[in-house]
Amino acid sequence: QVQLVESGGGLVQAGGSLRLSCAASGSIGSITAMGWYRQAPGKQREMVAAITTTGTINYAGSVKGRFTISRDNARNTPYLQMNSLKPEDTAVYYCSVYDDYEGMDFWGKGTLVTVAS
């Protein structure tokens, strides 16, 4: 089992920046893919950015050029640098990892990002 705890969320003015972190604990040795997702009020959860073990990265079109995902391979945790934030980026952001041994995804409880206009 993997436990994930996100941090770094908060209130920021439009145009500002935040950096999200995700601390992983438990059986982290089998973690492969990692990603960040978000869910805005009244909307479905959506992928924001994902990164594989080999470094392949995917971004949602709405964040491309503004957000950067990275990973700490020693800690098997992802980070999300968010620049040029917009009010529409307001959401709860979740960290997720895929455990290859368990064959399943694990999720954190989320961190709230609020972007004021």
N, C-alpha and C positions, 0 to 999 in steps of 0.2 A: 504494500500500500504506500501511496505517496500523499503527503500533505503539502498543500500550497497556501502561502499567505502573501497577498498582494500589499503593496504600500506605495506611497507617492502621490495618491490622488489628493484632490482639494479643489479650492475655488481659485480661478485665475481669470484675468481679463482677456477678452478677445485679442489675439495676436501674441499672447504669452506662451510660455513653455512649461511643460511638466515632464518628469521622468518617472516612469513606473518601474518598480522592481517586483520580483516574485521570489520568495524564499521557499525552497523545496526541502523537505525532510522525509525521512523514512527510507524506503527502498528506491533510491534514486539512480541506481546503477544501470537500470534498463530503460531509462528515459531516452527517447529518440526525438521525435518532432516536438516542437514547442510553439505556442501561439498566444496571441492576445485577441480577445473577443470583447464585444461591448453590447449592452442592451440599454436602449433609451426608453423612457416611459412610453408605454403603449405600443412598443415596437418589438419585433423579434430579435433575438440575439444574432449578431452578425460577426463574421471574421474580420478582424482589423489587420492583423499581420501574422505570418507564420514563418517558421524557419526550421529546416531539417538538420539532421546531423551533419550532412555534407555541406551545409551552408546555403542551400537553395531557399530563396525568400519569395514570399508572395505578399502583396499588399492589396487591400481593398482600394478600388479606384478613387474613393473619396479622400483617402489619406496619403496617397502616393505623392512623394515629393515633400511631405510635411512630417511624416512619422518615420522613425527608423527603429527596426527591431534588431536586437543583438542577443547573443547568448554567452553565458559563462560556462564553458564546457566542464570545468573542474567542479562547479557547483550544480551543473545541469539546471540552470535557471535562465529565464529570458528577461530582457529589459525592453522597455519601449520609451524611446525619446520622442516626445510630441512637441512640435514647434508650430508656430502660426496657428494656434488653436482658434477654433470657430465655435460659436454658440451651438451649432449642430453637432459638435463633438461631445456635448454633454451626455453622459451615460454612466452606467456602472461598468467598469472594465474588469474583465476576468482573465486570469492566467490559466492556461491549460497545457498539459503535457500528455504525450502518449507513452505509455509504458509497454515496451515490446514484450516483456516477459508475461505481464498480466494480460496483455492483449486488449487494453482499454485506455480510455482517456480519464485523466483526473483533473478536477477543477478546484480553483480557489473560491472563496466566498465573495470576492470582488472588492473593488475600491471605487468610490464615487469621484467622478471628475465633473466639475461644473464650470462652464465657461460663460462668463457674464459679458453681455454686449455693451 
